[in-house]
Structure formats: structure tokens, C-alpha cells
Amino acid sequence: MAHLDPFSTRDADRATRILAELGRYANQRDRFIDALDFDALDPQTQREICMEDHHLAEQLAFGPIYIHHLRTLDEQRAAIAANIRMVA
């Protein structure tokens, strides 16, 4: 789901909402896939499902780290700017 990419925004609140929606989507998708006879699917479909699972897991794992980064970005910029002035 391309429109559910928490890394596509630099707004922490929006990224948080996207990540929550992505989590709900992943749960619904898991329930749907669990109901399928996975072995009856063709190899390409199985591969695509596994790739999407990996992509979702990656986004759900790294999303909170990215959101924390966005929330602390202004503080980090201020600290860097203060240190640059001290060196100069």
C-alpha cells in the first residue's frame, strides 16, 4: 500500500497516524492470509505475499524510530547549530 508509507512525510503526527493505519491493515491482512490455503497458491503469488509481509514488518519495526527522529529533529538541529557557533 503505497499511500500508507510513514516514511513519505516529515510530519511526526501524520507519520504516527499512517503507522497506526498500517498496523490495522497488517492485522486485517494477516487474518485474511491465514484463512487462505497458502500451499494452493502459485509460487509467484506466494512470493509476492512473502515480500509484502517483509515490507510491512520492516515499516512497522522502523516506523517508531523514524517518528522519534522526526519529533527530536528540531532539538537536534538546535544542538548542532549551537556547537557549530562554539567551534567557529
GUDRENPA-881886 format. One record per residue (C-alpha): x, y negated, z negated; residue number from 1. Coordinates in nm, 3 decimals. Layout:
GUDRENPA-881886
[[X; Y; Z]; NUM],
...
***
This chain:
GUDRENPA-881886
[[0.000; 0.000; 0.000]; 1],
[[0.199; -0.293; 0.133]; 2],
[[-0.023; -0.557; -0.027]; 3],
[[0.047; -0.401; -0.368]; 4],
[[0.416; -0.484; -0.389]; 5],
[[0.512; -0.653; -0.718]; 6],
[[0.847; -0.749; -0.563]; 7],
[[0.680; -0.960; -0.295]; 8],
[[0.617; -1.252; -0.531]; 9],
[[0.825; -1.472; -0.758]; 10],
[[0.527; -1.544; -0.986]; 11],
[[0.552; -1.329; -1.301]; 12],
[[0.178; -1.341; -1.375]; 13],
[[0.089; -1.237; -1.021]; 14],
[[0.352; -0.961; -1.025]; 15],
[[0.204; -0.837; -1.355]; 16],
[[-0.144; -0.821; -1.202]; 17],
[[-0.012; -0.644; -0.893]; 18],
[[0.176; -0.392; -1.106]; 19],
[[-0.136; -0.318; -1.313]; 20],
[[-0.340; -0.269; -0.996]; 21],
[[-0.066; -0.047; -0.855]; 22],
[[-0.078; 0.165; -1.172]; 23],
[[-0.454; 0.209; -1.137]; 24],
[[-0.410; 0.301; -0.770]; 25],
[[-0.139; 0.556; -0.857]; 26],
[[-0.363; 0.721; -1.117]; 27],
[[-0.655; 0.747; -0.874]; 28],
[[-0.423; 0.877; -0.602]; 29],
[[-0.280; 1.141; -0.837]; 30],
[[-0.628; 1.266; -0.922]; 31],
[[-0.716; 1.284; -0.551]; 32],
[[-0.397; 1.466; -0.455]; 33],
[[-0.436; 1.709; -0.747]; 34],
[[-0.774; 1.805; -0.603]; 35],
[[-0.617; 1.886; -0.264]; 36],
[[-0.479; 2.223; -0.162]; 37],
[[-0.130; 2.082; -0.110]; 38],
[[0.002; 2.404; 0.046]; 39],
[[-0.270; 2.391; 0.312]; 40],
[[-0.141; 2.056; 0.440]; 41],
[[0.102; 2.041; 0.728]; 42],
[[0.469; 1.977; 0.641]; 43],
[[0.467; 1.619; 0.775]; 44],
[[0.168; 1.525; 0.557]; 45],
[[0.332; 1.688; 0.255]; 46],
[[0.649; 1.491; 0.325]; 47],
[[0.458; 1.163; 0.357]; 48],
[[0.276; 1.227; 0.029]; 49],
[[0.604; 1.301; -0.149]; 50],
[[0.768; 0.991; -0.003]; 51],
[[0.475; 0.774; -0.115]; 52],
[[0.490; 0.934; -0.462]; 53],
[[0.858; 0.845; -0.485]; 54],
[[0.793; 0.489; -0.369]; 55],
[[0.509; 0.441; -0.620]; 56],
[[0.716; 0.585; -0.904]; 57],
[[1.002; 0.351; -0.815]; 58],
[[0.778; 0.045; -0.813]; 59],
[[0.613; 0.143; -1.142]; 60],
[[0.953; 0.207; -1.302]; 61],
[[1.131; -0.107; -1.184]; 62],
[[0.830; -0.342; -1.184]; 63],
[[0.851; -0.427; -1.555]; 64],
[[1.223; -0.502; -1.521]; 65],
[[1.153; -0.736; -1.230]; 66],
[[0.874; -0.909; -1.423]; 67],
[[1.105; -0.959; -1.722]; 68],
[[1.362; -1.105; -1.484]; 69],
[[1.105; -1.349; -1.343]; 70],
[[0.995; -1.455; -1.692]; 71],
[[1.352; -1.526; -1.803]; 72],
[[1.475; -1.676; -1.476]; 73],
[[1.432; -2.041; -1.582]; 74],
[[1.620; -1.977; -1.906]; 75],
[[1.899; -1.806; -1.713]; 76],
[[1.924; -2.097; -1.470]; 77],
[[1.944; -2.347; -1.755]; 78],
[[2.217; -2.145; -1.927]; 79],
[[2.419; -2.119; -1.605]; 80],
[[2.382; -2.492; -1.537]; 81],
[[2.495; -2.575; -1.894]; 82],
[[2.803; -2.352; -1.858]; 83],
[[2.893; -2.500; -1.520]; 84],
[[2.895; -2.851; -1.672]; 85],
[[3.120; -2.730; -1.955]; 86],
[[3.374; -2.583; -1.710]; 87],
[[3.378; -2.892; -1.489]; 88],
***
